[in-house]
Amino acid sequence: MSRYNGSMTRRTGQADAQMHNHDQAHSHDHAHPHDHAHRQESAAVVRLTPGRKAVLDILEQAHRPIGAYEMIDLLAGPAGRRPAPTQVYRALDFLVEQGLVHRLASRNAYLACGHKHGASEPVAFLICDGCGQVDEATSPALAADVAAVADKRGFAPRAQIIEIAGRCAACVTKDVA
């Protein structure tokens, strides 16, 4: 399944019914059958301007968090025409609002969404202090637990992002060896 159709749109979907850990080393287009086995596709289509599409493309190809000013440098390309910071921040804000991109507050950086979950669904990011890899994970259990905590306190969450810092399996293995 292509992320974009001819009119620069991207289909978004709902969350997997089972836990899905995002592996940064694999492609972001999730065209593999196992990635879609438990997913219900929504009819929502997000319209992307050329600028927004360029920002999203860079994030998807990077497979890592990118800060706004690094994004400006990457968008400048060989011609050296740097977009205005406000233009890049507006594009990033739009992509975050649409659930296509996540903002990692602890890194002040942005990461393409590795899932096709709902924009308001809780997401946990496992951030490796050693190599910088970021793994995105969601699950029905996480959603239920976060909802229970918020409901118990009468709290209406706007964003449900959990950032967990530590060491990835590869770095832990290096540490032990």
PyMOL commands that set and color helices and strands:
alter all, ss='L'
color gray80, all
select helices_A, chain A and resi 33-36+50-62+68-76+85-97+140-152+169-176
alter helices_A, ss='H'
color red, helices_A
select strands_A, chain A and resi 9-13+20-21+41-47+101-104+109-112+123-128+134-138+161-166
alter strands_A, ss='S'
color yellow, strands_A
deselect
rebuild
show_as cartoon
